[in-house]
Amino acid sequence: MKLTERIFGELNGRKVKAYTIENERGLDITAIEYGCTITEIKVPDLNGKKENIVLGFDTLEEYIQYSPYFGCVIGRNAGRLGQATFEMDGIPYQLEKNDGENNLHSGSNGFHHVIWNSVIEQKEDEISILFSYMSRDGEEGFPGNLDVKVVYTLTNDNELIISYHAKSDKRTIVNLTNHSYFNLSGNLKKTILNHELTIDSEGFLELDDTLIPTGKIIPVEGTSFDFRSSHPVIQGIMSEHPQTKIVGGGIDHPYLLKHQHSPDIILLDKESGRKLEIETEEPAVVFYTGNMLENTFAIRGKQSEKHLGLCLETQKLPNQIQDIRLEKDQAYTSKTKYLFS
Ligand code: FUC
């Protein structure tokens, strides 16, 4: 296995490192200290042609300027919080309203927009990047000093393992995820509409018209949200279901995972022959079909467009405070594995 390190950019006098890990099977991953962002994952297609399968940029400036949360870690709270507020122990906490009246992905200076520290750990068959960040009490409105670690490990078995660890000195809320937009066609040749998907889920959360979960679980049975057996993503997108319309034409919903089958999620692009299998400890995944991707900027020379990438954000159920509460000194740990073939 091979590791290379370089300077990706500079922000407020601080150099931001980029690491590329390459395994012996021709897979490589690049991640930077800004937002723990995965900027590239290169995977061979069925003819052995190595191409990038995630949306990302080559410069730090683009991540700062556009960033539809490409490849980053979201925290300390993933998803939307209604009215940008939550209550714990009778105390209301007010966060930034950065999505209408709601808070999205913790605010504009969430974990995706900060510089993390990093250390490398090398073993015979795997290399890990250990990112760490100290989120101060009151940062973005959240209580408690939160010590966070996110580890990206690439193995010689073509697995990317992301593990999350956090501890707070006060009761707080934590829900961490990675926000990579996948497009298995390679170098964004096509949209994700013909990717085939399986999600081991029987129900998803209903959203209100500001995309906040209402608390109701809608069974997938008989709806265009049913991905229990593999079929093209476009069938979920081109639907008259009112929940499809609410999110701007597509899917942007938390699915409850059954954990009956392994892996929990399978994404396949028959044309390139690339497959991604996801196995997670998390109870849910937010499946987002890139409905709000705008065509106002370019991604490595390719014009951005709706449905150019899709996200599979493994996490706890968003906006459910009782599920995302972290007690003082309690260890938060979670792991998601991505297998590429
Ligand atoms: C996902 C979605 C949101 C938002 C964001 C960029 O997490 O749930 O709707 O558009 O990504």
Boltz pocket constraint, residues with backbone or C-beta under 6 A from the ligand:
constraints:
  - pocket:
      binder: B
      contacts: [[A, 68], [A, 69], [A, 79], [A, 211], [A, 252], [A, 286], [A, 288], [A, 292], [A, 311], [A, 313]]
      max_distance: 6.0
